[in-house]
Amino acid sequence: MSVVKPICNQKEANDEVVVIVWDVFVRLFHWLLVVLVATTAITGFLGQEWWLNIHLWAGYGIGLMITLRLVWGFFGTNYARFSSFIFRPGKTYDFTRQLLRGKPDHYTGHNPAGALMVFALLLVLTGLTISGLIVLGGQEKQGILAGVISYALGSEVAEFHEIAAFLLLFMIAAHIGGVLLESYLSRQNLVRSMINGRKNVPLVKAAIAGKVVLVGKALFAISIIAVMAGALVWSLMRLPVSGFKVIKQNSAYASECGECHHAYHPSLLPESSWNKILTGLSDHFGEDASLDREVVKILNQYLKLNAARHWDTEAANNLRRVSAKDPLSITASPYWVLRHKDIDERVFKRNKIASKGNCIACHIDAGSGRFDDQMINVPDE
């Protein structure tokens, strides 16, 4: 065990002294969390799809910080411990009434309103982290849950994830407002206190500011969590990706279809559309693409076995709903149109793209059918 001693460097006439209330870990946690949350907000609300990796790593960082904060909430310094700011409902009610009158009691650590905000933020951030992992595993087929989460579940949870993100923004605004109000009422700069850890406190309370830190127990708890989390991640990452398979491209399909254009992954159209394409090769988008009957039979079998309904990827789930007017065109499907509606038409005319149907020009992994957000690279020319 080690003891964090209060620093008393000034004694006021009203028997107040300056002590370190917020320890180094609490301060680092707070400001790192600010950076990580800001990063996820920017990449989630304003960033391009290919910024997903930045969003993910910031999310992983938030998950790690929450875990460490939970451990420190039991074994850290006095005002970092949850036991120091768990208040009875009556106490919280009384504080709220005092706050509305502009004369609240001042607390060395978190006041009842601040305590509620701390627990609420931890709860919402935990929910965002878990829901983010579910969305990543279900919709994107990435991360530790890619082997156990369906696209349908990932899509449903995505709505919760978005709502929770907006709720977090509201809570952050309320938190900032509360800090400014408390700073004004208590005549203390709470933002500065969270930077240097120091606050003016009554002399009688100064002695408990640096309560014993159970470093050994904290490290033991972190070690146990790390081992358990590592074992769980290792087990989940060994599972095959749910609803996705690696297929060997058919040589006939690659040569006959790939000769004129990018050989689209079979999962990008439903079986009915592929059937219509193969039975109408004599007028294939305005050209005669007739093939030998045996070749058509081989293509039909390959496309039938690997059409959209056999996959659970984001592309397959959405592109199986084709355009009523043009069911044979991938770029005419409602989903394709929605995802590309903000792209200037001139982008598709760039030399390295040439047409809307040249998927692989921007989607590096188009041949696999994954279409990961991180694999988008739009040519400049």
Protein Blocks (a to p, Z undefined) as FASTA:
>chain_A
ZZdddddfbdcfkopacddfbdfklmmmmmmmmmmmmmmmmmmmmmcfklmmmmmmmmmm
mmmmmmmmmmmmmmmcfklpmklmcccfklmmmmmmmmmnopacddfblcfklmmmmmmm
mmmmmmmmmmmmmmmmmmnogajklmmpcfklmmmmmmmmmmmmmmmmmmmmmmmmmmmm
mmmmnopafklmmmnopacddfklmmmmmgccdfklmmmmmmmmmmmmmmmmmmmmmpcc
ehiacddddfklmmmmmmmmccddfklpcfklmmmmmmmmmmgghiacbdcfklmmmmmm
mmmmmgmklpccfklmmmmpccfklmmbmklpmklmmmmmmpcfklmmpmklopaklmml
mmmmlmnonopaklgccdfZZ
